[in-house]
């Protein structure tokens, strides 16, 4: 599961960068009045990147807590 989470973190980061660069390029070539609204999608992918990162840290802390509980029960 850790490998999947790491892959997804980098996926969302790469998607955010690609979207931002593409939207900016198209904004310069075709006009920002048409493409400015698409920055919302780039922002959503950045939010997904940080959510995934936060959830991974939360999961690690929870697993440590469960392991500590297991040790205390012995």
N, C-alpha and C positions, 0 to 999 in steps of 0.2 A: 504494500500500500504506500510505503514511503516513496518508492520509485515513481509510482503513478502521480502522487502529489507534487513531486519535484518537476516532473514533465509538464504537468498542468500549470504550475507557476510560470515556467519559462514560456509555455504556449501563450498565456494571457499577456505576458510582458512583450513577447515578440509581436503578437497581434496588435497590441496598443501602439507599438512603435511603427509598424507597417501602416496601420490605419492613419496615424497622425501624419506621417510623411506623404502618403498618397493623397489625403485630403488637402494638405497644404499645397502640394504640387498642382492638383486640379484647381484649387482656389486661385493660384497665380495664373494658370493658363486659361481658365474659363470664367473666372470671376468669383469672388468670395460670396457675393450675394446668393449664388446658387449652391455653394458647397459648405457654407458656414454651419448649417444645421447638422451636418454629418459629424461634427466634432463631438456630438453627444455620444455617438457610438465609440469613439476613441476614449472618451471619459468613462464610459461603462466598462470597457475592458481594463482600464487602469483600476477602477473600483474592484473588479473581479480579481485582479492580481493581488491587491492588498487584502481582500477578504480571504482568499485562499491562503495567503501567508499567515494571517491572523489565526485562521482555523487550524493550520498545521501546528502552530505554537500551542494552541489550546489543547489539541489532541495529545501532544507530547507531555504536557503538564498533567493531563488526565491519566495517561498511561503510567506516569511516574507515581501519581497518587494511588492508583490501583495496586501497583507493585509494592508500595510501602504498606498498604493495608494488608496485603497477602503476607508480608514478612511479620507484621504485628500479630497476626492470627496464629502463627506457628508457635 
